[in-house]
Amino acid sequence: IIIGTLPHNKTIRYAVIDLIKYYAELIRTYWKQPTLLVNDTQLGLKSEEEAQELLKNYTTILEYNLAKRDGSAINQSVGTMINPYLGKIGVITPNKDELKFETLTGDVRFKDIRVVLNKLENREGKPEIDLITATSMISHGVDIDSLNFMIFHGMPHNTAEYVQAHSRI
């Protein structure tokens, strides 16, 4: 499912921040109360363990940016807007289980990229990374099964770049 939005009365950046907040709220609520998913008969889940196994594949948000500065602004917003919101509504405990992010851009050393990708590939419980802010660097050679939710912060300039980036999820 691909959904496009055109925000009214707010910037694209604030629309992206809102999407991250609400998606994280939903996933964190389900992670803490997997019976909500088990009780949804349309999903056909039989146990809380099965629900959490399913959630592992949707916990990490991939946020694609046309410019590194947009990703930096989103990363800053995690600490100034997103985590405070999630703490205020009781979804997280401040300074304990706040959203954690990583950045994948052309400026990140390959060794550090490998560490991030290993965290995503080799996980037992709840994934360690809640948000990845990335640029077109993510479009080539990254194929992680647990990346299943993506937000585009602006539309790539050409269709090929969009298709290449979109295929990461």
Backbone torsions as a table, in degrees:
resi	resn	phi	psi	omega
1	ILE	NA	127.7	176.7
2	ILE	-117.5	126.6	-179.9
3	ILE	-122.8	129.1	175.1
4	GLY	-108.2	143.6	178.2
5	THR	-128.1	148.8	172.2
6	LEU	-124.6	104.2	-175.2
7	PRO	-68.7	144.3	174.8
8	HIS	-116.3	136.9	178.5
9	ASN	65.1	21.9	171.9
10	LYS	-157.9	159.7	-179.9
11	THR	-77.9	165.1	176.1
12	ILE	-60.3	-40.1	-179.9
13	ARG	-58.2	-45.6	-179.7
14	TYR	-69.4	-31.0	174.9
15	ALA	-65.6	-41.8	177.5
16	VAL	-63.6	-44.0	178.5
17	ILE	-59.8	-43.8	178.0
18	ASP	-62.5	-42.3	178.1
19	LEU	-60.6	-43.3	178.5
20	ILE	-63.1	-45.1	-179.8
21	LYS	-58.9	-50.5	-174.3
22	TYR	-71.6	-35.4	177.6
23	TYR	-68.1	-44.5	178.3
24	ALA	-62.5	-38.9	177.2
25	GLU	-60.1	-46.7	-179.6
26	LEU	-63.0	-50.2	-177.8
27	ILE	-64.4	-44.1	179.4
28	ARG	-63.8	-38.1	177.6
29	THR	-63.7	-46.0	178.3
30	TYR	-65.0	-36.0	-179.3
31	TRP	-64.7	-40.8	-179.9
32	LYS	-77.3	-27.9	-178.1
33	GLN	-129.9	69.6	-176.8
34	PRO	-64.0	-16.7	177.4
35	THR	-62.6	-25.1	175.7
36	LEU	-60.0	-37.4	177.4
37	LEU	-76.9	-39.4	-179.9
38	VAL	-63.4	-37.6	-179.0
39	ASN	-72.5	-14.8	176.8
40	ASP	-80.5	100.2	-173.0
41	THR	-63.4	-22.7	179.5
42	GLN	-67.2	-25.4	-178.5
43	LEU	-80.7	-26.0	178.3
44	GLY	70.6	24.1	178.3
45	LEU	-82.5	138.1	-174.1
46	LYS	-101.3	-17.4	-176.6
47	SER	-149.5	164.6	176.5
48	GLU	-64.7	-35.9	178.6
49	GLU	-62.8	-41.5	178.4
50	GLU	-64.9	-38.5	178.3
51	ALA	-65.1	-44.2	179.8
52	GLN	-68.5	-33.3	175.7
53	GLU	-62.7	-41.2	176.6
54	LEU	-64.1	-43.5	-177.8
55	LEU	-62.5	-30.2	179.5
56	LYS	-54.4	-31.5	-177.9
57	ASN	-82.7	-1.6	-178.0
58	TYR	-129.6	6.0	-174.8
59	THR	-75.8	-37.0	-176.0
60	THR	-89.4	126.4	178.0
61	ILE	-92.9	130.0	172.8
62	LEU	-102.6	119.0	-177.8
63	GLU	-115.2	115.5	-174.3
64	TYR	-96.0	130.1	-178.3
65	ASN	-119.5	142.3	174.8
66	LEU	-75.8	-26.1	-179.4
67	ALA	-134.6	143.1	-179.4
68	LYS	-57.9	-36.1	-177.9
69	ARG	-62.3	-31.5	177.1
70	ASP	-67.0	-41.9	176.8
71	GLY	-63.4	-40.0	177.8
72	SER	-62.4	-40.4	178.5
73	ALA	-65.3	-39.3	177.4
74	ILE	-65.7	-43.7	177.9
75	ASN	-57.8	-43.4	178.3
76	GLN	-63.5	-37.4	-179.2
77	SER	-67.3	-23.5	176.4
78	VAL	-58.1	-45.0	-179.1
79	GLY	-79.7	-29.6	-174.2
80	THR	-97.2	-24.2	-175.8
81	MET	-127.9	-47.3	-171.4
82	ILE	-72.8	-54.9	179.0
83	ASN	-62.0	-42.2	175.7
84	PRO	-59.0	-40.2	177.6
85	TYR	-62.5	-48.7	-179.0
86	LEU	-64.0	-33.6	176.2
87	GLY	-69.9	-40.7	-179.2
88	LYS	-61.6	-38.4	-178.7
89	ILE	-89.9	1.9	174.4
90	GLY	83.3	14.7	179.5
91	VAL	-80.0	-32.0	176.3
92	ILE	-127.2	163.2	172.3
93	THR	-101.9	117.8	-178.0
94	PRO	-53.0	140.6	-179.4
95	ASN	64.5	11.7	179.4
96	LYS	-122.4	-63.7	-175.9
97	ASP	-123.3	42.1	-179.9
98	GLU	-67.9	161.3	176.7
99	LEU	-62.3	136.9	177.7
100	LYS	-113.0	139.8	-178.3
101	PHE	-127.1	158.4	171.9
102	GLU	-132.7	157.0	179.6
103	THR	-117.7	133.4	175.4
104	LEU	-124.7	102.1	176.8
105	THR	-134.6	175.7	177.8
106	GLY	-64.1	-16.6	179.6
107	ASP	-82.8	-14.4	-177.3
108	VAL	-81.0	133.6	180.0
109	ARG	-65.3	147.2	-178.1
110	PHE	-56.5	-39.1	179.2
111	LYS	-58.7	-42.5	-179.9
112	ASP	-70.7	-36.5	175.8
113	ILE	-61.4	-43.7	179.8
114	ARG	-60.0	-39.9	178.5
115	VAL	-61.2	-45.6	179.4
116	VAL	-62.1	-47.9	-179.1
117	LEU	-63.3	-36.6	176.7
118	ASN	-64.9	-38.3	177.4
119	LYS	-61.8	-37.2	-179.4
120	LEU	-74.9	-35.2	-176.0
121	GLU	-81.4	-37.9	-173.1
122	ASN	-111.9	86.8	-178.4
123	ARG	-133.7	142.2	178.4
124	GLU	-97.5	-61.9	-178.4
125	GLY	-95.7	-139.1	178.4
126	LYS	-63.5	133.1	180.0
127	PRO	-55.6	146.4	-177.4
128	GLU	-75.6	-23.5	-174.8
129	ILE	-110.8	125.1	-179.7
130	ASP	-93.9	-28.8	-173.8
131	LEU	-145.1	132.4	171.6
132	ILE	-117.6	120.7	173.0
133	THR	-98.4	128.3	-173.0
134	ALA	-139.8	163.0	171.7
135	THR	-113.9	-164.5	-177.5
136	SER	-59.4	-12.9	176.8
137	MET	-54.5	-33.8	-177.9
138	ILE	-71.3	-16.4	-173.0
139	SER	-71.2	-16.3	-172.9
140	HIS	-126.2	119.5	171.5
141	GLY	82.3	4.5	178.2
142	VAL	-104.8	117.7	-178.5
143	ASP	-137.6	90.6	-175.7
144	ILE	-116.8	124.5	-177.5
145	ASP	-61.7	-29.0	-175.1
146	SER	-84.0	2.5	174.8
147	LEU	-95.3	103.8	-175.5
148	ASN	-132.3	5.3	178.1
149	PHE	-137.9	123.6	-175.1
150	MET	-134.0	138.8	175.6
151	ILE	-119.0	127.0	174.5
152	PHE	-92.4	123.5	175.4
153	HIS	-91.9	81.1	-173.1
154	GLY	94.2	160.9	-177.1
155	MET	-96.0	130.1	176.0
156	PRO	-53.6	154.0	-172.3
157	HIS	-71.8	-21.6	176.8
158	ASN	-137.8	158.6	-175.0
159	THR	-63.2	-38.9	-179.1
160	ALA	-60.9	-41.9	178.6
161	GLU	-64.7	-40.8	178.2
162	TYR	-62.7	-47.2	-179.7
163	VAL	-61.9	-43.3	-179.8
164	GLN	-63.8	-45.0	179.2
165	ALA	-67.9	-43.4	-178.5
166	HIS	-61.7	-29.4	-177.4
167	SER	-72.4	-0.8	176.7
168	ARG	-74.7	-19.1	-179.5
169	ILE	-109.4	NA	NA
